Amino acid sequence: MRPSRPAGRFGHVVAEFIEKLEGNGEVFLHSGGTIVPMQLAAEERLKVDTGCLVAFDASVDYDIVRVGGIKTSLFGGEGLFFAALKGPGRVWLQTLPFSRLADRIHAAYKGDREDVKRDLGGAIGKIGNLIGGK
């Protein structure tokens, strides 16, 4: 599950956050949205938003590539980098990375929907009480 090589100037930074799991047993991974399992054929390539990548087999080649040019990076709405994957192997993607979930919650909270503010504020308050021991 580690990249085959550092990917340019920033690839080594992203690669530090990849955990290698091996051995027998079950693993539980947390993700946002729906998990989308994929099977890549030999030499099949896939580019995905780095925030959508959950896991992949050791047989999958992994690299970080920059997204297009300046306009794409600034106005594309995706981010600056993609995860470039090459099969064969299994890949698991998530449909709602944490950053997008946070953006949606923030947008709903900023809106004029008092019911969303009330429900979200109540949930956050309950979590705070649990942590604070109240």
N, C-alpha and C positions, 0 to 999 in steps of 0.2 A: 504494500500500500504506500510505498514511498516513491517519489518521483525518480525517474531513471537518471536525471541529471538536473542541476540547478537551471532555472529558466530565466536567463537574462538578469537584469539588475534587481528585480524584485522577487523572483521565483524562490530564492532561498528563504525569504521571510515567510512566505505562505507555507512552504514545505515544512517549516518547524512545527506547524500546528497539525500535522497529519500523524495520527496514531497508527502504529502497526499492531494488528491483532493476529495471533496465531495460536494453534493448539486445538484441542477438542472441547466442545461444550457449546453453550448458547451465549449469544451476545445481544444485549438490548441497546439500541441506539435511539436517541431522541431526535426528532426533527419536526419541522413545521409543515402543516398542510398534509398532503397525501404523498406517500412513498410511491415512486414510479420505478419499478425494477426494469432493467433493460439487459439484453444479451447482445454484446457486440461480436460480430463475426471477425475472423482474422483480417487484419488490416482495415477494418471499418473504423471510421473516424467520427468523433462527436465533439462539438464545442458547446459548453454550457457555462452559464453564470457560475462563478466560483462559490457563491452562496447557496446554490442549489445542489451541490455535490455532497452526498452523505457518505458513501462508501464505494469501494471497487475492489475487484480481485487483484492479487499481486501480478497476474498475467497481463493486466491492462497497463499500457504505457501512459504516463501522466506528465503533463507539462503545463505551464502557465504562459499564455500568450496575450499580448496587448490587443485591445479591441480597436480596430480601424485607426482612423486619423483623429485629429484634434476635435473636429465637429462631432464625430461619433462619440468620442469620449465625453465631451461636455454636454451634448444634447440628446444622446441616445437613451438615457434613462436606465442603463444597465450597470454601469461601472466601468472601470478601466481595464479589467482583465477577464479573460475566459479561462476555464480549465479545458485543455485540449486532451482528449482521451483517444487511445487507439487500441482496438481489440487484438486478440480475442479476450473475452472475459465478461463477467457480470458487473453491472454498474447500478447503483441505487441513487435516485435523485429525489429531492423534495420540492413540492410545488410552492411552498410559502416559507422562504428563509426568514429568520428572525428579524432582519433589518426591514423587510417589507411588512411584517406583522406589526412592528413598532410604528412604522409610518402610518399604517391604517388606523391603529389605535389613536395615535396622535391627531390625525386628521379628523376622526370622529369626535374626539374630545374637544378640539378647537371649534367645532361647528356649533350650531344653535340648538342641537338636539339635547335638551335637558335630561331626557330619559337615559341617554348614553352617558352623560356626565354623572348622573346620579348612580347608575349601576356600576360604572367604572370606579367612581370615587368610593362607593361602598365596598367593592371588592378589594381595592388597594388598602382601604382602612382595615379590613379584616385581616389581610396579610400582615400589615404593620402590627396589629394587635397580637397576632400569633408570634411574630418575631420578638416583639417587645415584652411578651409574657403577660399581656393584659387579658 
